[in-house]
């Protein structure tokens, strides 16, 4: 879908199609895409700030004894 939306936006903005209704649709679609991108970036920033170890999957993964042992061995080697 993003490729089609991008192509549609290029066609509308270059003036190849001169229908005002399509202009408005193109602007609404691009605003929607911008909102989705900003939302995703904010989630990624929060994920990094909270730390990877606070993620539910990582908590589950760290509860597996062999994984925890491997991670602690790697951390002790780095010190």
mmCIF file of the N, C-alpha and C atoms, coordinates in Angstrom:
data_MODEL
# 
_entry.id   MODEL 
# 
loop_
_atom_site.group_PDB 
_atom_site.id 
_atom_site.type_symbol 
_atom_site.label_atom_id 
_atom_site.label_alt_id 
_atom_site.label_comp_id 
_atom_site.label_asym_id 
_atom_site.label_entity_id 
_atom_site.label_seq_id 
_atom_site.pdbx_PDB_ins_code 
_atom_site.Cartn_x 
_atom_site.Cartn_y 
_atom_site.Cartn_z 
_atom_site.occupancy 
_atom_site.B_iso_or_equiv 
_atom_site.pdbx_formal_charge 
_atom_site.auth_seq_id 
_atom_site.auth_comp_id 
_atom_site.auth_asym_id 
_atom_site.auth_atom_id 
_atom_site.pdbx_PDB_model_num 
ATOM 1   N N  . UNK A 1 1  ? 0.811   -1.204  0.000   1.00 0.00 ? 1  UNK A N  1 
ATOM 2   C CA . UNK A 1 1  ? 0.000   0.000   0.000   1.00 0.00 ? 1  UNK A CA 1 
ATOM 3   C C  . UNK A 1 1  ? 0.854   1.269   0.000   1.00 0.00 ? 1  UNK A C  1 
ATOM 4   N N  . UNK A 1 2  ? 1.938   1.368   0.757   1.00 0.00 ? 2  UNK A N  1 
ATOM 5   C CA . UNK A 1 2  ? 2.704   2.626   0.758   1.00 0.00 ? 2  UNK A CA 1 
ATOM 6   C C  . UNK A 1 2  ? 3.261   2.994   -0.616  1.00 0.00 ? 2  UNK A C  1 
ATOM 7   N N  . UNK A 1 3  ? 3.659   1.993   -1.402  1.00 0.00 ? 3  UNK A N  1 
ATOM 8   C CA . UNK A 1 3  ? 4.207   2.303   -2.722  1.00 0.00 ? 3  UNK A CA 1 
ATOM 9   C C  . UNK A 1 3  ? 3.131   2.913   -3.614  1.00 0.00 ? 3  UNK A C  1 
ATOM 10  N N  . UNK A 1 4  ? 1.928   2.357   -3.548  1.00 0.00 ? 4  UNK A N  1 
ATOM 11  C CA . UNK A 1 4  ? 0.829   2.876   -4.355  1.00 0.00 ? 4  UNK A CA 1 
ATOM 12  C C  . UNK A 1 4  ? 0.454   4.287   -3.908  1.00 0.00 ? 4  UNK A C  1 
ATOM 13  N N  . UNK A 1 5  ? 0.430   4.488   -2.608  1.00 0.00 ? 5  UNK A N  1 
ATOM 14  C CA . UNK A 1 5  ? 0.102   5.810   -2.076  1.00 0.00 ? 5  UNK A CA 1 
ATOM 15  C C  . UNK A 1 5  ? 1.157   6.825   -2.495  1.00 0.00 ? 5  UNK A C  1 
ATOM 16  N N  . UNK A 1 6  ? 2.412   6.434   -2.443  1.00 0.00 ? 6  UNK A N  1 
ATOM 17  C CA . UNK A 1 6  ? 3.501   7.320   -2.821  1.00 0.00 ? 6  UNK A CA 1 
ATOM 18  C C  . UNK A 1 6  ? 3.411   7.678   -4.308  1.00 0.00 ? 6  UNK A C  1 
ATOM 19  N N  . UNK A 1 7  ? 3.148   6.690   -5.136  1.00 0.00 ? 7  UNK A N  1 
ATOM 20  C CA . UNK A 1 7  ? 3.013   6.939   -6.572  1.00 0.00 ? 7  UNK A CA 1 
ATOM 21  C C  . UNK A 1 7  ? 1.828   7.859   -6.849  1.00 0.00 ? 7  UNK A C  1 
ATOM 22  N N  . UNK A 1 8  ? 0.726   7.625   -6.164  1.00 0.00 ? 8  UNK A N  1 
ATOM 23  C CA . UNK A 1 8  ? -0.459  8.469   -6.314  1.00 0.00 ? 8  UNK A CA 1 
ATOM 24  C C  . UNK A 1 8  ? -0.143  9.905   -5.917  1.00 0.00 ? 8  UNK A C  1 
ATOM 25  N N  . UNK A 1 9  ? 0.564   10.082  -4.818  1.00 0.00 ? 9  UNK A N  1 
ATOM 26  C CA . UNK A 1 9  ? 0.932   11.412  -4.349  1.00 0.00 ? 9  UNK A CA 1 
ATOM 27  C C  . UNK A 1 9  ? 1.836   12.122  -5.362  1.00 0.00 ? 9  UNK A C  1 
ATOM 28  N N  . UNK A 1 10 ? 2.781   11.408  -5.939  1.00 0.00 ? 10 UNK A N  1 
ATOM 29  C CA . UNK A 1 10 ? 3.665   12.010  -6.943  1.00 0.00 ? 10 UNK A CA 1 
ATOM 30  C C  . UNK A 1 10 ? 2.865   12.467  -8.156  1.00 0.00 ? 10 UNK A C  1 
ATOM 31  N N  . UNK A 1 11 ? 1.949   11.614  -8.612  1.00 0.00 ? 11 UNK A N  1 
ATOM 32  C CA . UNK A 1 11 ? 1.147   11.958  -9.789  1.00 0.00 ? 11 UNK A CA 1 
ATOM 33  C C  . UNK A 1 11 ? 0.303   13.190  -9.511  1.00 0.00 ? 11 UNK A C  1 
ATOM 34  N N  . UNK A 1 12 ? -0.292  13.264  -8.330  1.00 0.00 ? 12 UNK A N  1 
ATOM 35  C CA . UNK A 1 12 ? -1.152  14.401  -7.994  1.00 0.00 ? 12 UNK A CA 1 
ATOM 36  C C  . UNK A 1 12 ? -0.324  15.676  -7.837  1.00 0.00 ? 12 UNK A C  1 
ATOM 37  N N  . UNK A 1 13 ? 0.808   15.585  -7.153  1.00 0.00 ? 13 UNK A N  1 
ATOM 38  C CA . UNK A 1 13 ? 1.598   16.791  -6.898  1.00 0.00 ? 13 UNK A CA 1 
ATOM 39  C C  . UNK A 1 13 ? 2.316   17.311  -8.143  1.00 0.00 ? 13 UNK A C  1 
ATOM 40  N N  . UNK A 1 14 ? 2.594   16.455  -9.092  1.00 0.00 ? 14 UNK A N  1 
ATOM 41  C CA . UNK A 1 14 ? 3.226   16.936  -10.323 1.00 0.00 ? 14 UNK A CA 1 
ATOM 42  C C  . UNK A 1 14 ? 2.228   17.602  -11.255 1.00 0.00 ? 14 UNK A C  1 
ATOM 43  N N  . UNK A 1 15 ? 0.965   17.475  -10.958 1.00 0.00 ? 15 UNK A N  1 
ATOM 44  C CA . UNK A 1 15 ? -0.055  18.141  -11.745 1.00 0.00 ? 15 UNK A CA 1 
ATOM 45  C C  . UNK A 1 15 ? -0.518  17.363  -12.958 1.00 0.00 ? 15 UNK A C  1 
ATOM 46  N N  . UNK A 1 16 ? -0.149  16.105  -13.035 1.00 0.00 ? 16 UNK A N  1 
ATOM 47  C CA . UNK A 1 16 ? -0.581  15.291  -14.171 1.00 0.00 ? 16 UNK A CA 1 
ATOM 48  C C  . UNK A 1 16 ? -2.089  15.062  -14.128 1.00 0.00 ? 16 UNK A C  1 
ATOM 49  N N  . UNK A 1 17 ? -2.644  15.020  -12.931 1.00 0.00 ? 17 UNK A N  1 
ATOM 50  C CA . UNK A 1 17 ? -4.090  14.915  -12.750 1.00 0.00 ? 17 UNK A CA 1 
ATOM 51  C C  . UNK A 1 17 ? -4.526  16.190  -12.040 1.00 0.00 ? 17 UNK A C  1 
ATOM 52  N N  . UNK A 1 18 ? -5.423  16.919  -12.638 1.00 0.00 ? 18 UNK A N  1 
ATOM 53  C CA . UNK A 1 18 ? -5.823  18.208  -12.081 1.00 0.00 ? 18 UNK A CA 1 
ATOM 54  C C  . UNK A 1 18 ? -7.274  18.148  -11.589 1.00 0.00 ? 18 UNK A C  1 
ATOM 55  N N  . UNK A 1 19 ? -7.506  17.274  -10.609 1.00 0.00 ? 19 UNK A N  1 
ATOM 56  C CA . UNK A 1 19 ? -8.833  17.131  -10.008 1.00 0.00 ? 19 UNK A CA 1 
ATOM 57  C C  . UNK A 1 19 ? -8.690  17.470  -8.523  1.00 0.00 ? 19 UNK A C  1 
ATOM 58  N N  . UNK A 1 20 ? -9.343  18.548  -8.061  1.00 0.00 ? 20 UNK A N  1 
ATOM 59  C CA . UNK A 1 20 ? -9.178  18.969  -6.659  1.00 0.00 ? 20 UNK A CA 1 
ATOM 60  C C  . UNK A 1 20 ? -9.518  17.889  -5.637  1.00 0.00 ? 20 UNK A C  1 
ATOM 61  N N  . UNK A 1 21 ? -10.505 17.079  -5.916  1.00 0.00 ? 21 UNK A N  1 
ATOM 62  C CA . UNK A 1 21 ? -10.875 16.021  -4.963  1.00 0.00 ? 21 UNK A CA 1 
ATOM 63  C C  . UNK A 1 21 ? -9.723  15.043  -4.768  1.00 0.00 ? 21 UNK A C  1 
ATOM 64  N N  . UNK A 1 22 ? -9.018  14.725  -5.845  1.00 0.00 ? 22 UNK A N  1 
ATOM 65  C CA . UNK A 1 22 ? -7.865  13.823  -5.726  1.00 0.00 ? 22 UNK A CA 1 
ATOM 66  C C  . UNK A 1 22 ? -6.721  14.481  -4.965  1.00 0.00 ? 22 UNK A C  1 
ATOM 67  N N  . UNK A 1 23 ? -6.589  15.792  -5.113  1.00 0.00 ? 23 UNK A N  1 
ATOM 68  C CA . UNK A 1 23 ? -5.579  16.513  -4.328  1.00 0.00 ? 23 UNK A CA 1 
ATOM 69  C C  . UNK A 1 23 ? -5.836  16.350  -2.837  1.00 0.00 ? 23 UNK A C  1 
ATOM 70  N N  . UNK A 1 24 ? -7.082  16.546  -2.455  1.00 0.00 ? 24 UNK A N  1 
ATOM 71  C CA . UNK A 1 24 ? -7.431  16.420  -1.037  1.00 0.00 ? 24 UNK A CA 1 
ATOM 72  C C  . UNK A 1 24 ? -7.215  14.997  -0.533  1.00 0.00 ? 24 UNK A C  1 
ATOM 73  N N  . UNK A 1 25 ? -7.565  14.025  -1.348  1.00 0.00 ? 25 UNK A N  1 
ATOM 74  C CA . UNK A 1 25 ? -7.353  12.630  -0.949  1.00 0.00 ? 25 UNK A CA 1 
ATOM 75  C C  . UNK A 1 25 ? -5.860  12.359  -0.772  1.00 0.00 ? 25 UNK A C  1 
ATOM 76  N N  . UNK A 1 26 ? -5.044  12.882  -1.675  1.00 0.00 ? 26 UNK A N  1 
ATOM 77  C CA . UNK A 1 26 ? -3.596  12.682  -1.577  1.00 0.00 ? 26 UNK A CA 1 
ATOM 78  C C  . UNK A 1 26 ? -3.037  13.322  -0.309  1.00 0.00 ? 26 UNK A C  1 
ATOM 79  N N  . UNK A 1 27 ? -3.503  14.519  0.009   1.00 0.00 ? 27 UNK A N  1 
ATOM 80  C CA . UNK A 1 27 ? -3.022  15.186  1.228   1.00 0.00 ? 27 UNK A CA 1 
ATOM 81  C C  . UNK A 1 27 ? -3.462  14.444  2.481   1.00 0.00 ? 27 UNK A C  1 
ATOM 82  N N  . UNK A 1 28 ? -4.670  13.927  2.495   1.00 0.00 ? 28 UNK A N  1 
ATOM 83  C CA . UNK A 1 28 ? -5.157  13.166  3.655   1.00 0.00 ? 28 UNK A CA 1 
ATOM 84  C C  . UNK A 1 28 ? -4.355  11.881  3.821   1.00 0.00 ? 28 UNK A C  1 
ATOM 85  N N  . UNK A 1 29 ? -4.082  11.200  2.705   1.00 0.00 ? 29 UNK A N  1 
ATOM 86  C CA . UNK A 1 29 ? -3.280  9.977   2.785   1.00 0.00 ? 29 UNK A CA 1 
ATOM 87  C C  . UNK A 1 29 ? -1.867  10.259  3.266   1.00 0.00 ? 29 UNK A C  1 
ATOM 88  N N  . UNK A 1 30 ? -1.282  11.355  2.824   1.00 0.00 ? 30 UNK A N  1 
ATOM 89  C CA . UNK A 1 30 ? 0.078   11.664  3.271   1.00 0.00 ? 30 UNK A CA 1 
ATOM 90  C C  . UNK A 1 30 ? 0.094   12.076  4.745   1.00 0.00 ? 30 UNK A C  1 
ATOM 91  N N  . UNK A 1 31 ? -0.939  12.762  5.194   1.00 0.00 ? 31 UNK A N  1 
ATOM 92  C CA . UNK A 1 31 ? -1.029  13.106  6.617   1.00 0.00 ? 31 UNK A CA 1 
ATOM 93  C C  . UNK A 1 31 ? -1.190  11.845  7.457   1.00 0.00 ? 31 UNK A C  1 
ATOM 94  N N  . UNK A 1 32 ? -1.984  10.917  6.972   1.00 0.00 ? 32 UNK A N  1 
ATOM 95  C CA . UNK A 1 32 ? -2.174  9.647   7.676   1.00 0.00 ? 32 UNK A CA 1 
ATOM 96  C C  . UNK A 1 32 ? -0.846  8.894   7.767   1.00 0.00 ? 32 UNK A C  1 
ATOM 97  N N  . UNK A 1 33 ? -0.098  8.857   6.678   1.00 0.00 ? 33 UNK A N  1 
ATOM 98  C CA . UNK A 1 33 ? 1.192   8.175   6.681   1.00 0.00 ? 33 UNK A CA 1 
ATOM 99  C C  . UNK A 1 33 ? 2.169   8.844   7.649   1.00 0.00 ? 33 UNK A C  1 
ATOM 100 N N  . UNK A 1 34 ? 2.120   10.162  7.711   1.00 0.00 ? 34 UNK A N  1 
ATOM 101 C CA . UNK A 1 34 ? 2.991   10.884  8.641   1.00 0.00 ? 34 UNK A CA 1 
ATOM 102 C C  . UNK A 1 34 ? 2.640   10.550  10.093  1.00 0.00 ? 34 UNK A C  1 
ATOM 103 N N  . UNK A 1 35 ? 1.364   10.484  10.400  1.00 0.00 ? 35 UNK A N  1 
ATOM 104 C CA . UNK A 1 35 ? 0.931   10.137  11.760  1.00 0.00 ? 35 UNK A CA 1 
ATOM 105 C C  . UNK A 1 35 ? 1.400   8.735   12.127  1.00 0.00 ? 35 UNK A C  1 
ATOM 106 N N  . UNK A 1 36 ? 1.278   7.800   11.207  1.00 0.00 ? 36 UNK A N  1 
ATOM 107 C CA . UNK A 1 36 ? 1.730   6.428   11.465  1.00 0.00 ? 36 UNK A CA 1 
ATOM 108 C C  . UNK A 1 36 ? 3.235   6.398   11.725  1.00 0.00 ? 36 UNK A C  1 
ATOM 109 N N  . UNK A 1 37 ? 4.000   7.128   10.937  1.00 0.00 ? 37 UNK A N  1 
ATOM 110 C CA . UNK A 1 37 ? 5.462   7.164   11.122  1.00 0.00 ? 37 UNK A CA 1 
ATOM 111 C C  . UNK A 1 37 ? 5.849   7.778   12.460  1.00 0.00 ? 37 UNK A C  1 
ATOM 112 N N  . UNK A 1 38 ? 5.222   8.878   12.819  1.00 0.00 ? 38 UNK A N  1 
ATOM 113 C CA . UNK A 1 38 ? 5.542   9.540   14.093  1.00 0.00 ? 38 UNK A CA 1 
ATOM 114 C C  . UNK A 1 38 ? 5.179   8.636   15.265  1.00 0.00 ? 38 UNK A C  1 
ATOM 115 N N  . UNK A 1 39 ? 4.039   7.968   15.178  1.00 0.00 ? 39 UNK A N  1 
ATOM 116 C CA . UNK A 1 39 ? 3.625   7.053   16.241  1.00 0.00 ? 39 UNK A CA 1 
ATOM 117 C C  . UNK A 1 39 ? 4.629   5.916   16.395  1.00 0.00 ? 39 UNK A C  1 
ATOM 118 N N  . UNK A 1 40 ? 5.080   5.363   15.287  1.00 0.00 ? 40 UNK A N  1 
ATOM 119 C CA . UNK A 1 40 ? 6.052   4.272   15.345  1.00 0.00 ? 40 UNK A CA 1 
ATOM 120 C C  . UNK A 1 40 ? 7.374   4.748   15.933  1.00 0.00 ? 40 UNK A C  1 
ATOM 121 N N  . UNK A 1 41 ? 7.817   5.934   15.553  1.00 0.00 ? 41 UNK A N  1 
ATOM 122 C CA . UNK A 1 41 ? 9.075   6.468   16.078  1.00 0.00 ? 41 UNK A CA 1 
ATOM 123 C C  . UNK A 1 41 ? 8.984   6.695   17.578  1.00 0.00 ? 41 UNK A C  1 
ATOM 124 N N  . UNK A 1 42 ? 7.835   7.196   18.048  1.00 0.00 ? 42 UNK A N  1 
ATOM 125 C CA . UNK A 1 42 ? 7.663   7.413   19.483  1.00 0.00 ? 42 UNK A CA 1 
ATOM 126 C C  . UNK A 1 42 ? 7.678   6.096   20.244  1.00 0.00 ? 42 UNK A C  1 
ATOM 127 N N  . UNK A 1 43 ? 7.088   5.053   19.675  1.00 0.00 ? 43 UNK A N  1 
ATOM 128 C CA . UNK A 1 43 ? 7.117   3.746   20.339  1.00 0.00 ? 43 UNK A CA 1 
ATOM 129 C C  . UNK A 1 43 ? 8.536   3.190   20.404  1.00 0.00 ? 43 UNK A C  1 
ATOM 130 N N  . UNK A 1 44 ? 9.298   3.392   19.353  1.00 0.00 ? 44 UNK A N  1 
ATOM 131 C CA . UNK A 1 44 ? 10.684  2.924   19.348  1.00 0.00 ? 44 UNK A CA 1 
ATOM 132 C C  . UNK A 1 44 ? 11.506  3.679   20.380  1.00 0.00 ? 44 UNK A C  1 
ATOM 133 N N  . UNK A 1 45 ? 11.304  4.983   20.481  1.00 0.00 ? 45 UNK A N  1 
ATOM 134 C CA . UNK A 1 45 ? 12.031  5.780   21.478  1.00 0.00 ? 45 UNK A CA 1 
ATOM 135 C C  . UNK A 1 45 ? 11.689  5.318   22.888  1.00 0.00 ? 45 UNK A C  1 
ATOM 136 N N  . UNK A 1 46 ? 10.413  5.086   23.165  1.00 0.00 ? 46 UNK A N  1 
ATOM 137 C CA . UNK A 1 46 ? 10.014  4.597   24.486  1.00 0.00 ? 46 UNK A CA 1 
ATOM 138 C C  . UNK A 1 46 ? 10.606  3.225   24.768  1.00 0.00 ? 46 UNK A C  1 
ATOM 139 N N  . UNK A 1 47 ? 10.669  2.373   23.773  1.00 0.00 ? 47 UNK A N  1 
ATOM 140 C CA . UNK A 1 47 ? 11.239  1.043   23.936  1.00 0.00 ? 47 UNK A CA 1 
ATOM 141 C C  . UNK A 1 47 ? 12.714  1.146   24.308  1.00 0.00 ? 47 UNK A C  1 
ATOM 142 N N  . UNK A 1 48 ? 13.435  2.020   23.637  1.00 0.00 ? 48 UNK A N  1 
ATOM 143 C CA . UNK A 1 48 ? 14.861  2.176   23.922  1.00 0.00 ? 48 UNK A CA 1 
ATOM 144 C C  . UNK A 1 48 ? 15.070  2.808   25.296  1.00 0.00 ? 48 UNK A C  1 
ATOM 145 N N  . UNK A 1 49 ? 14.249  3.804   25.641  1.00 0.00 ? 49 UNK A N  1 
ATOM 146 C CA . UNK A 1 49 ? 14.383  4.453   26.956  1.00 0.00 ? 49 UNK A CA 1 
ATOM 147 C C  . UNK A 1 49 ? 14.102  3.483   28.101  1.00 0.00 ? 49 UNK A C  1 
ATOM 148 N N  . UNK A 1 50 ? 13.072  2.670   27.955  1.00 0.00 ? 50 UNK A N  1 
ATOM 149 C CA . UNK A 1 50 ? 12.715  1.733   29.020  1.00 0.00 ? 50 UNK A CA 1 
ATOM 150 C C  . UNK A 1 50 ? 13.690  0.576   29.119  1.00 0.00 ? 50 UNK A C  1 
ATOM 151 N N  . UNK A 1 51 ? 14.447  0.388   28.105  1.00 0.00 ? 51 UNK A N  1 
ATOM 152 C CA . UNK A 1 51 ? 15.420  -0.690  28.114  1.00 0.00 ? 51 UNK A CA 1 
ATOM 153 C C  . UNK A 1 51 ? 14.831  -1.943  27.507  1.00 0.00 ? 51 UNK A C  1 
ATOM 154 N N  . UNK A 1 52 ? 15.690  -2.637  26.827  1.00 0.00 ? 52 UNK A N  1 
ATOM 155 C CA . UNK A 1 52 ? 15.258  -3.852  26.157  1.00 0.00 ? 52 UNK A CA 1 
ATOM 156 C C  . UNK A 1 52 ? 14.866  -4.906  27.175  1.00 0.00 ? 52 UNK A C  1 
ATOM 157 N N  . UNK A 1 53 ? 15.509  -4.914  28.316  1.00 0.00 ? 53 UNK A N  1 
ATOM 158 C CA . UNK A 1 53 ? 15.228  -5.956  29.312  1.00 0.00 ? 53 UNK A CA 1 
ATOM 159 C C  . UNK A 1 53 ? 13.847  -5.821  29.946  1.00 0.00 ? 53 UNK A C  1 
ATOM 160 N N  . UNK A 1 54 ? 13.195  -4.689  29.780  1.00 0.00 ? 54 UNK A N  1 
ATOM 161 C CA . UNK A 1 54 ? 11.846  -4.504  30.325  1.00 0.00 ? 54 UNK A CA 1 
ATOM 162 C C  . UNK A 1 54 ? 10.755  -4.983  29.375  1.00 0.00 ? 54 UNK A C  1 
ATOM 163 N N  . UNK A 1 55 ? 11.120  -5.349  28.171  1.00 0.00 ? 55 UNK A N  1 
ATOM 164 C CA . UNK A 1 55 ? 10.133  -5.830  27.204  1.00 0.00 ? 55 UNK A CA 1 
ATOM 165 C C  . UNK A 1 55 ? 9.635   -7.212  27.641  1.00 0.00 ? 55 UNK A C  1 
ATOM 166 N N  . UNK A 1 56 ? 8.325   -7.484  27.519  1.00 0.00 ? 56 UNK A N  1 
ATOM 167 C CA . UNK A 1 56 ? 7.783   -8.783  27.962  1.00 0.00 ? 56 UNK A CA 1 
ATOM 168 C C  . UNK A 1 56 ? 8.473   -9.986  27.321  1.00 0.00 ? 56 UNK A C  1 
ATOM 169 N N  . UNK A 1 57 ? 8.807   -9.895  26.041  1.00 0.00 ? 57 UNK A N  1 
ATOM 170 C CA . UNK A 1 57 ? 9.494   -11.015 25.397  1.00 0.00 ? 57 UNK A CA 1 
ATOM 171 C C  . UNK A 1 57 ? 10.873  -11.234 26.015  1.00 0.00 ? 57 UNK A C  1 
ATOM 172 N N  . UNK A 1 58 ? 11.582  -10.150 26.287  1.00 0.00 ? 58 UNK A N  1 
ATOM 173 C CA . UNK A 1 58 ? 12.919  -10.285 26.879  1.00 0.00 ? 58 UNK A CA 1 
ATOM 174 C C  . UNK A 1 58 ? 12.823  -10.828 28.306  1.00 0.00 ? 58 UNK A C  1 
ATOM 175 N N  . UNK A 1 59 ? 11.790  -10.418 29.045  1.00 0.00 ? 59 UNK A N  1 
ATOM 176 C CA . UNK A 1 59 ? 11.614  -10.971 30.388  1.00 0.00 ? 59 UNK A CA 1 
ATOM 177 C C  . UNK A 1 59 ? 11.396  -12.474 30.314  1.00 0.00 ? 59 UNK A C  1 
ATOM 178 N N  . UNK A 1 60 ? 10.576  -12.894 29.342  1.00 0.00 ? 60 UNK A N  1 
ATOM 179 C CA . UNK A 1 60 ? 10.331  -14.321 29.175  1.00 0.00 ? 60 UNK A CA 1 
ATOM 180 C C  . UNK A 1 60 ? 11.613  -15.039 28.766  1.00 0.00 ? 60 UNK A C  1 
ATOM 181 N N  . UNK A 1 61 ? 12.358  -14.436 27.841  1.00 0.00 ? 61 UNK A N  1 
ATOM 182 C CA . UNK A 1 61 ? 13.591  -15.042 27.357  1.00 0.00 ? 61 UNK A CA 1 
ATOM 183 C C  . UNK A 1 61 ? 14.618  -15.155 28.483  1.00 0.00 ? 61 UNK A C  1 
ATOM 184 N N  . UNK A 1 62 ? 14.705  -14.133 29.316  1.00 0.00 ? 62 UNK A N  1 
ATOM 185 C CA . UNK A 1 62 ? 15.665  -14.167 30.422  1.00 0.00 ? 62 UNK A CA 1 
ATOM 186 C C  . UNK A 1 62 ? 15.259  -15.135 31.529  1.00 0.00 ? 62 UNK A C  1 
ATOM 187 N N  . UNK A 1 63 ? 14.004  -15.550 31.538  1.00 0.00 ? 63 UNK A N  1 
ATOM 188 C CA . UNK A 1 63 ? 13.569  -16.524 32.539  1.00 0.00 ? 63 UNK A CA 1 
ATOM 189 C C  . UNK A 1 63 ? 14.012  -17.941 32.178  1.00 0.00 ? 63 UNK A C  1 
ATOM 190 N N  . UNK A 1 64 ? 14.472  -18.147 30.953  1.00 0.00 ? 64 UNK A N  1 
ATOM 191 C CA . UNK A 1 64 ? 14.999  -19.453 30.539  1.00 0.00 ? 64 UNK A CA 1 
ATOM 192 C C  . UNK A 1 64 ? 16.415  -19.565 31.088  1.00 0.00 ? 64 UNK A C  1 
ATOM 193 N N  . UNK A 1 65 ? 16.686  -20.590 31.899  1.00 0.00 ? 65 UNK A N  1 
ATOM 194 C CA . UNK A 1 65 ? 17.989  -20.675 32.585  1.00 0.00 ? 65 UNK A CA 1 
ATOM 195 C C  . UNK A 1 65 ? 19.204  -20.648 31.661  1.00 0.00 ? 65 UNK A C  1 
ATOM 196 N N  . UNK A 1 66 ? 19.150  -21.347 30.554  1.00 0.00 ? 66 UNK A N  1 
ATOM 197 C CA . UNK A 1 66 ? 20.324  -21.405 29.676  1.00 0.00 ? 66 UNK A CA 1 
ATOM 198 C C  . UNK A 1 66 ? 20.619  -20.041 29.059  1.00 0.00 ? 66 UNK A C  1 
ATOM 199 N N  . UNK A 1 67 ? 19.587  -19.305 28.705  1.00 0.00 ? 67 UNK A N  1 
ATOM 200 C CA . UNK A 1 67 ? 19.771  -17.973 28.126  1.00 0.00 ? 67 UNK A CA 1 
ATOM 201 C C  . UNK A 1 67 ? 20.365  -17.033 29.172  1.00 0.00 ? 67 UNK A C  1 
ATOM 202 N N  . UNK A 1 68 ? 19.842  -17.087 30.366  1.00 0.00 ? 68 UNK A N  1 
ATOM 203 C CA . UNK A 1 68 ? 20.359  -16.238 31.443  1.00 0.00 ? 68 UNK A CA 1 
ATOM 204 C C  . UNK A 1 68 ? 21.833  -16.552 31.716  1.00 0.00 ? 68 UNK A C  1 
ATOM 205 N N  . UNK A 1 69 ? 22.177  -17.842 31.693  1.00 0.00 ? 69 UNK A N  1 
ATOM 206 C CA . UNK A 1 69 ? 23.562  -18.239 31.932  1.00 0.00 ? 69 UNK A CA 1 
ATOM 207 C C  . UNK A 1 69 ? 24.476  -17.690 30.843  1.00 0.00 ? 69 UNK A C  1 
ATOM 208 N N  . UNK A 1 70 ? 24.043  -17.784 29.571  1.00 0.00 ? 70 UNK A N  1 
ATOM 209 C CA . UNK A 1 70 ? 24.856  -17.287 28.460  1.00 0.00 ? 70 UNK A CA 1 
ATOM 210 C C  . UNK A 1 70 ? 25.053  -15.775 28.564  1.00 0.00 ? 70 UNK A C  1 
ATOM 211 N N  . UNK A 1 71 ? 23.999  -15.063 28.900  1.00 0.00 ? 71 UNK A N  1 
ATOM 212 C CA . UNK A 1 71 ? 24.096  -13.602 29.006  1.00 0.00 ? 71 UNK A CA 1 
ATOM 213 C C  . UNK A 1 71 ? 25.010  -13.194 30.155  1.00 0.00 ? 71 UNK A C  1 
ATOM 214 N N  . UNK A 1 72 ? 24.903  -13.879 31.291  1.00 0.00 ? 72 UNK A N  1 
ATOM 215 C CA . UNK A 1 72 ? 25.765  -13.541 32.432  1.00 0.00 ? 72 UNK A CA 1 
ATOM 216 C C  . UNK A 1 72 ? 27.226  -13.872 32.131  1.00 0.00 ? 72 UNK A C  1 
ATOM 217 N N  . UNK A 1 73 ? 27.476  -14.943 31.371  1.00 0.00 ? 73 UNK A N  1 
ATOM 218 C CA . UNK A 1 73 ? 28.860  -15.273 30.987  1.00 0.00 ? 73 UNK A CA 1 
ATOM 219 C C  . UNK A 1 73 ? 29.430  -14.183 30.073  1.00 0.00 ? 73 UNK A C  1 
ATOM 220 N N  . UNK A 1 74 ? 28.644  -13.717 29.129  1.00 0.00 ? 74 UNK A N  1 
ATOM 221 C CA . UNK A 1 74 ? 29.100  -12.669 28.207  1.00 0.00 ? 74 UNK A CA 1 
ATOM 222 C C  . UNK A 1 74 ? 29.376  -11.367 28.968  1.00 0.00 ? 74 UNK A C  1 
ATOM 223 N N  . UNK A 1 75 ? 28.494  -11.035 29.933  1.00 0.00 ? 75 UNK A N  1 
ATOM 224 C CA . UNK A 1 75 ? 28.699  -9.814  30.721  1.00 0.00 ? 75 UNK A CA 1 
ATOM 225 C C  . UNK A 1 75 ? 29.945  -9.902  31.591  1.00 0.00 ? 75 UNK A C  1 
ATOM 226 N N  . UNK A 1 76 ? 30.226  -11.066 32.161  1.00 0.00 ? 76 UNK A N  1 
ATOM 227 C CA . UNK A 1 76 ? 31.413  -11.202 33.004  1.00 0.00 ? 76 UNK A CA 1 
ATOM 228 C C  . UNK A 1 76 ? 32.694  -11.165 32.172  1.00 0.00 ? 76 UNK A C  1 
ATOM 229 N N  . UNK A 1 77 ? 32.646  -11.649 30.916  1.00 0.00 ? 77 UNK A N  1 
ATOM 230 C CA . UNK A 1 77 ? 33.811  -11.592 30.051  1.00 0.00 ? 77 UNK A CA 1 
ATOM 231 C C  . UNK A 1 77 ? 34.144  -10.155 29.646  1.00 0.00 ? 77 UNK A C  1 
ATOM 232 N N  . UNK A 1 78 ? 33.128  -9.321  29.520  1.00 0.00 ? 78 UNK A N  1 
ATOM 233 C CA . UNK A 1 78 ? 33.335  -7.925  29.084  1.00 0.00 ? 78 UNK A CA 1 
ATOM 234 C C  . UNK A 1 78 ? 33.934  -7.072  30.194  1.00 0.00 ? 78 UNK A C  1 
ATOM 235 N N  . UNK A 1 79 ? 33.774  -7.460  31.429  1.00 0.00 ? 79 UNK A N  1 
ATOM 236 C CA . UNK A 1 79 ? 34.280  -6.644  32.546  1.00 0.00 ? 79 UNK A CA 1 
ATOM 237 C C  . UNK A 1 79 ? 35.703  -6.858  32.790  1.00 0.00 ? 79 UNK A C  1 
# 
